[in-house]
Amino acid sequence: MPLFGVNMTAQEEFDQKYISSREICRVVGVTRAAVIQAKQKGILPEPISVEQHISLWLRADVQEAIDSWIKRRNARIGVE
């Protein structure tokens, strides 16, 4: 993968820098309601709200929380 900003489209740069609630749903394997609850419970940090129903996070700011959430979820359902 090229270095950030080198030979990348604007969309690729955006996708590399930000993660949406939709992508979090896909990665963690949860519903949008679960992401909303995670925001309310402080499992996820405050997002960058673009519009009323669109939330984005800087990947660097949220990746640790996502990884932790996946570990807790896997432990709860008995998956490694």
C-alpha positions, -999 to 999 in steps of 0.1 A, spaced: 0 0 0 14 34 -9 23 59 18 -5 82 28 -11 108 1 12 93 -25 -5 80 -56 -39 78 -39 -72 92 -49 -91 115 -26 -115 87 -18 -86 63 -9 -71 89 14 -105 95 31 -111 58 36 -76 53 50 -81 82 75 -117 78 86 -140 49 95 -178 51 93 -204 36 116 -214 13 87 -179 0 84 -177 -5 122 -209 -26 119 -193 -47 93 -160 -52 110 -174 -59 145 -204 -78 132 -230 -58 150 -261 -37 140 -262 1 137 -282 1 169 -253 -16 187 -229 11 174 -253 38 187 -254 21 221 -216 18 221 -213 56 215 -238 62 244 -220 38 268 -186 53 260 -173 21 243 -165 42 213 -152 78 215 -172 107 203 -175 107 165 -172 135 141 -209 141 132 -213 150 96 -251 150 95 -277 139 119 -274 102 110 -238 101 98 -209 95 122 -172 92 113 -142 86 134 -105 90 128 -93 55 125 -63 62 147 -86 74 175 -110 45 174 -91 14 163 -81 4 199 -118 7 210 -129 -14 180 -103 -41 187 -113 -43 224 -150 -45 214 -142 -74 190 -123 -92 217 -151 -88 243 -177 -99 218 -157 -129 207 -152 -139 244 -189 -136 251 -199 -158 222 -170 -183 226 -150 -175 195 -113 -169 194 
